[in-house]
Amino acid sequence: MSRREQTGLEDELGPILPGRGASDYERYLRTDELLSLQKAPEERAHRDELLFQVTHQSSELWLKLASEEVEEATVRLRQGEVAAALFLLERARLSLRLVTDQLDMLELLSPWEYTTAIRPVLGHGSGFDSPGWNRLRRAVPALGEAFHALRRRAGLSLVDLYRRRAEVEHLYRLAEALVDLDERATLWRVKHLKVVERIIGGEVVGTQGTPVELLLGLVRARFFPELWDVRNELTELAKAGGGT
């Protein structure tokens, strides 16, 4: 291929999107901005700050996606579109799984080096202030309300819904999707607690002056406690001979 032909091909396949970057890939994903959001090597108190920032920044992105999917699923439920909502909730559940899995990276931090080099530069930074997690927590109650509105419209108690599963399969699957999301959030809380205990200990005070023991209490928190409580009712009914 001649130089002229090569130049012409480069012109034809070169970037056409606006923005910074040598390619449309870089411009569309805004990689210049994205990859500049971490401290430069000369700014870091310890080289592991990169690991710490990448883990938490990517968590915020997945939590943003999970929150938007939950919000949109709520809109779809209000419109009676259960199948569409289920699809979106599966995305949210998987986002939470990925957020949980990547916490494994933090277990590769040295407790001593984290405590002496990284923790001092965090200020009062705390996971309690996570915009992504707090947005998700704010979005979930409306999701629960939309589910219960559909259930009540069908004239069903939660016990009825589970006992008559075959008749109301779509609502049963929706209830279980909410439980899946709730369970995944609990697994994230547990993993977060274990990572904190592994790095700084379980009987110390966090960066906001909050005892780590507080996290242990939050492990039992539920987005949809009524969907867990109904299992107790179903078990008691079965024991009392109240089968279908």
Secondary structure by P-SEA (a helix, b strand, c coil): ccaaaaaaaaaaaccccccccccaaaaaaaaaaaaacccccccccccaaaaaaaaaaaaaaaaaaaaaaaaaaaaaaaacaaaaaaaaaaaaaaaaaaaaaaccccccccaaaaacccccccccccccccaaaaaaaaaaaaaaaaaaaaaaaacccaaaaaaaccccaaaaaaaaaaaaaaaaaaaaaaaaaaaaaacccccccccccccaaaaaaaccccccaaaaaaaaaaaaaaaacccc
